Amino acid sequence: MNSFATADPEPILEVKDLVKHFASSGSWSWQQRRKTRAVDGISFKLLPGSTLALVGESGCGKSTTAKLILQLLEPDSGDIRLCGESVTKPKKNALRRLRRNVQMVFQDPYASLTPHLKIGAILREPFLVKGVRPRYEINERVRFVLTAVGLDPNIAQRFPHELSGGQRQRVGIARAIAGEPRLIVCDEPVSALDVSIRSQIINLLLDLQKSCGLSFLFISHDLDLVAHVSDVVAVMYLGKIVEQAPAATFFAQPRHPYSQALLASSPIPDPRRRTKPAIRGEIMAGTELGAGCRFRNRCPLAVSLCAAAEPELQTITESHEVACHRADETAYTHEASQFQTHANK
């Protein structure tokens, strides 16, 4: 699905020039406070019924972006538009409307559930907030969402610690869909689960997307998983989006050296088939970025220009954007057989 074409419908989510910096104090009181640029001016769009995947190493700003969208953190600047309406720094009533349309599935399926409440009580809260007051209707809806995520409705009488990890994550998904949102933010939704359970949860999310018309902002380190679920892929590095493209295009021909290194680092059965070296070096601190490209200290193609000026995100082909001074020299065909993209299914 193409989220950049002019003929596309209005985006359900539009993020423009979003910024969030965190002040960090030094070890001594006389030391100057420095800013960590967690999110540093990113923009993207998400179409109704589609999935945009945010990928990148830990510390690149993916989870901070998710929290900014849900207003769990307040952005320093930029704009977040949901269904065409700005929700940046909303008032109380506007924030309640936002939470009805946007929900989140958290990474840890145990920490995200209140341990002293039974599952039924946890799932009743979204309906109470939404304004569904008759108790008989709430209980019926709780049974409905539990059935929708493949759980026995009788599980409503149990506590979170009595459930397995997969069951707890299904409860988290049930809570997310209870208020009938239009967008769900999935922050590493299966990383804490056993491999045998991950496919069940992913297939559940895809089934719910088809049946309920949901849109997903999907955050993950697992590129095989991203290839399976995403329509568009956005690669973040130190608070910036460095590449954005439809999933099929991204996995067939990534153009940013960082994207290529990420794909090369993904485990494959035969390491001799690697077409590019895996990523090297260490990610620099978010307080020491300087004026140039943020990937320059790890990039095999870096030149003097990369240290002098930060590249802007530019369109190189239809729907494919890259922030690299040498993007014209980076084209190569990736071993696409490793990744079965959802876009081609």
C-alpha positions in Angstrom: 0.0 0.0 0.0 1.4 3.4 -1.0 1.1 6.1 1.6 2.7 8.8 -0.6 0.6 8.8 -3.8 -1.6 11.8 -4.3 -4.6 9.7 -5.2 -4.5 8.1 -1.7 -7.3 8.9 0.8 -6.8 11.2 3.7 -4.2 9.8 6.2 -5.5 8.5 9.5 -2.3 9.7 11.1 0.0 12.4 9.9 3.2 13.4 11.8 5.0 16.6 10.7 8.3 17.9 12.0 7.9 16.2 15.4 10.6 17.1 18.0 11.3 15.8 21.5 14.5 16.6 23.3 15.4 15.5 26.8 17.7 17.7 29.0 20.4 15.7 30.7 22.5 17.1 33.6 26.2 16.5 34.1 27.8 14.6 36.9 28.6 17.9 38.6 26.4 20.9 39.3 28.7 23.2 37.4 28.5 21.2 34.2 26.4 22.5 31.4 23.1 20.7 30.7 23.0 19.0 27.4 20.0 17.9 25.2 19.4 14.3 24.0 17.7 14.5 20.7 15.3 11.6 21.0 13.1 12.6 18.2 14.5 15.4 16.0 12.0 16.5 13.3 10.4 13.4 11.8 7.5 13.3 9.4 5.4 10.4 8.1 1.8 9.5 7.1 -0.3 6.4 7.7 -3.3 5.5 5.6 -6.5 3.9 6.9 -6.3 0.1 7.1 -2.5 0.0 6.5 0.6 -0.8 8.6 3.6 1.5 8.9 6.6 -0.1 10.5 9.2 1.9 12.4 12.5 0.1 12.6 16.0 0.9 13.9 18.4 0.1 16.7 17.5 0.6 20.4 17.8 4.2 21.3 16.9 5.6 17.9 13.6 7.1 19.1 10.9 4.6 18.0 9.2 4.2 21.4 9.5 7.9 22.2 7.6 8.6 18.9 4.9 6.2 20.0 4.5 7.9 23.3 4.3 11.3 21.6 1.5 10.1 19.3 -0.5 8.9 22.3 0.3 12.1 24.2 2.0 10.1 27.0 4.8 12.6 26.3 4.4 16.2 25.3 6.3 17.2 22.1 8.6 20.2 22.0 7.3 21.1 18.6 5.8 19.7 15.5 2.2 18.6 14.7 0.3 15.3 15.0 -2.9 15.0 13.1 -5.4 12.2 13.6 -8.2 11.9 11.0 -7.2 15.4 9.8 -7.5 17.0 13.2 -4.5 18.3 15.2 -4.1 16.6 18.5 -0.8 18.2 19.6 -1.1 19.4 23.2 -4.9 18.7 23.3 -7.3 19.9 25.9 -8.9 17.5 28.3 -11.9 16.6 26.2 -9.8 16.4 23.0 -7.4 14.0 24.7 -10.3 11.7 25.7 -11.4 11.6 22.0 -7.8 10.9 21.0 -7.6 8.0 23.4 -10.8 6.5 21.9 -9.3 6.5 18.4 -5.7 5.5 19.3 -4.7 2.7 21.6 -1.4 0.9 22.3 -0.3 -2.7 22.7 2.8 -2.6 24.9 5.9 -4.7 24.8 5.6 -6.4 28.2 2.3 -8.3 28.4 2.6 -8.5 32.2 3.7 -5.0 33.3 1.0 -3.5 31.1 -1.8 -5.2 33.1 -2.8 -4.1 36.6 -1.8 -7.1 38.8 -4.4 -6.7 41.5 -7.4 -6.4 39.1 -9.1 -9.4 37.4 -9.1 -9.5 33.6 -12.8 -8.6 33.5 -12.2 -5.4 35.6 -9.3 -4.5 33.3 -11.4 -4.8 30.2 -14.4 -3.0 31.7 -12.5 0.2 32.2 -12.3 1.2 28.4 -16.1 0.8 28.2 -16.7 2.9 31.2 -14.4 5.6 29.9 -16.2 5.5 26.5 -19.5 6.0 28.3 -21.2 2.6 28.0 -22.8 2.5 31.4 -25.4 -0.4 31.6 -23.6 -3.2 33.3 -25.3 -5.9 31.2 -23.9 -4.3 28.1 -20.4 -3.9 29.4 -20.2 -7.5 30.5 -21.5 -8.6 27.1 -18.8 -6.5 25.3 -16.1 -7.9 27.6 -17.1 -11.4 26.5 -17.2 -10.3 22.9 -13.6 -8.9 22.9 -12.2 -11.9 24.7 -13.8 -14.2 22.1 -12.4 -11.9 19.3 -8.9 -12.4 20.5 -9.3 -16.2 20.9 -9.7 -16.4 24.7 -12.4 -18.2 26.8 -14.7 -15.5 28.2 -14.4 -17.3 31.6 -10.9 -16.0 31.8 -12.4 -12.7 32.9 -12.5 -14.1 36.5 -8.7 -14.7 36.6 -5.8 -12.4 37.6 -3.0 -11.6 35.1 -0.4 -13.7 37.0 -2.6 -16.8 36.4 -2.2 -16.4 32.6 0.6 -17.3 30.2 2.5 -14.7 28.3 0.6 -15.3 25.2 -2.8 -15.1 27.0 -1.7 -11.8 28.7 -0.8 -10.3 25.4 -4.1 -11.3 24.0 -5.8 -9.5 26.9 -3.7 -6.4 26.1 -4.9 -6.6 22.5 -8.5 -7.1 23.7 -8.2 -4.0 25.9 -6.8 -2.0 22.9 -9.7 -2.9 20.6 -12.4 -2.6 23.3 -13.0 1.1 22.6 -13.2 0.5 18.9 -10.1 2.6 18.0 -9.1 3.4 14.4 -5.3 3.2 15.1 -3.3 0.9 17.3 0.3 1.5 18.1 2.2 -1.8 18.6 5.5 -1.3 20.4 7.4 -4.6 20.1 4.2 -6.6 20.7 5.8 -10.0 20.5 9.4 -9.5 21.5 8.7 -10.8 25.1 6.9 -13.9 23.9 8.1 -17.4 23.0 8.7 -18.0 19.4 5.9 -20.6 19.3 3.4 -17.9 20.4 4.6 -15.0 18.3 3.0 -16.2 15.0 -0.3 -16.6 16.8 -0.3 -13.0 18.1 0.8 -11.6 14.7 -1.9 -13.6 12.8 -4.4 -12.4 15.4 -3.4 -8.7 14.8 -3.6 -9.2 11.0 -7.1 -10.8 11.3 -8.3 -8.0 13.5 -6.9 -5.5 11.0 -9.0 -7.0 8.2 -12.2 -7.5 10.2 -12.1 -4.1 12.0 -10.4 -2.0 9.4 -7.6 -1.1 11.9 -4.4 0.8 11.1 -1.2 -0.1 12.8 2.0 1.8 13.7 4.2 -1.2 14.2 7.5 -0.9 16.1 9.9 -3.8 15.9 13.6 -4.9 15.6 12.6 -8.1 13.8 12.9 -7.4 10.0 11.4 -10.7 9.0 8.3 -9.8 11.1 8.3 -6.3 9.6 8.4 -7.8 6.1 5.4 -10.0 7.0 3.1 -7.3 8.4 4.0 -3.9 7.0 2.9 -1.9 4.0 5.4 0.9 4.5 8.7 0.9 6.3 10.4 3.9 7.9 13.9 3.5 9.2 15.0 5.7 12.2 18.5 6.5 13.3 19.3 8.8 16.2 15.9 10.6 16.1 15.7 11.0 12.3 14.0 9.0 9.6 16.7 8.1 7.1 14.7 6.1 4.7 11.0 5.5 4.0 9.5 3.3 1.3 6.8 0.7 0.5 7.8 -2.6 2.1 8.3 -4.4 -1.2 10.6 -1.6 -2.5 12.5 -1.4 0.8 13.3 -5.1 1.1 14.2 -5.4 -2.6 16.3 -2.3 -2.9 17.2 -0.4 0.2 19.2 2.8 -0.6 20.5 4.1 2.7 23.8 2.5 4.0 22.2 2.1 7.4 19.2 0.3 6.0 21.5 -2.0 4.0 23.5 -2.8 7.1 20.4 -3.6 9.1 19.2 -6.0 6.4 22.7 -7.6 6.2 22.7 -8.1 9.9 19.5 -10.1 9.9 20.2 -13.8 10.5 20.1 -16.0 7.4 20.6 -19.8 7.2 23.8 -19.4 5.1 26.0 -16.5 6.1 28.1 -16.9 2.9 25.1 -15.4 1.0 25.5 -12.0 2.6 25.8 -9.4 -0.1 26.9 -6.6 2.3 28.8 -6.5 5.5 26.8 -6.3 8.7 26.6 -3.0 10.6 29.8 -1.9 12.3 30.9 0.4 15.1 28.8 1.9 18.0 25.9 4.3 17.8 27.0 7.8 18.9 25.5 9.6 21.8 22.4 11.6 21.1 24.1 14.7 22.7 27.1 14.5 20.4 25.6 14.6 16.9 27.4 17.6 15.4 26.4 19.2 12.1 26.8 16.3 9.7 25.2 13.0 8.9 24.4 11.0 12.1 25.5 7.8 10.5 28.9 9.1 9.3 31.1 7.4 11.9 29.7 4.0 10.9 29.2 4.5 7.2 31.6 2.9 4.7 30.7 5.6 2.1 31.2 8.6 4.3 33.1 11.6 2.7 34.0 15.1 3.9 30.5 16.4 2.9 28.9 13.9 5.3 30.7 15.5 8.3 29.8 19.1 7.1 26.1 18.9 6.4 23.2 16.8 7.4 21.4 15.2 4.5 17.7 16.0 4.0 15.1 13.3 3.3 14.6 13.4 -0.5 12.5 11.4 -3.0 14.7 9.3 -5.2 12.0 7.2 -6.9 8.2 7.1 -6.6 7.3 6.7 -2.9 10.9 6.1 -1.9 12.7 8.7 0.3 16.3 8.6 1.5 18.4 11.0 3.6 21.9 10.3 2.1 24.4 12.5 0.2 25.4 9.5 -1.8 22.0 7.9 -2.4 22.7 7.8 -6.2 25.7 5.5 -5.5 24.0 3.1 -3.0 21.6 1.2 -5.3 21.9 -2.6 -5.1 19.5 -5.5 -5.2 19.0 -7.2 -1.9 18.6 -10.9 -1.5 14.8 -10.5 -1.5 14.1 -14.3 -1.2 15.0 -14.0 2.5 12.0 -11.7 3.2 8.5 -12.6 2.2 6.8 -9.2 2.2 3.2 -8.7 3.2 2.8 -6.2 0.4 3.3 -9.0 -2.2 0.7 -11.4 -0.6 
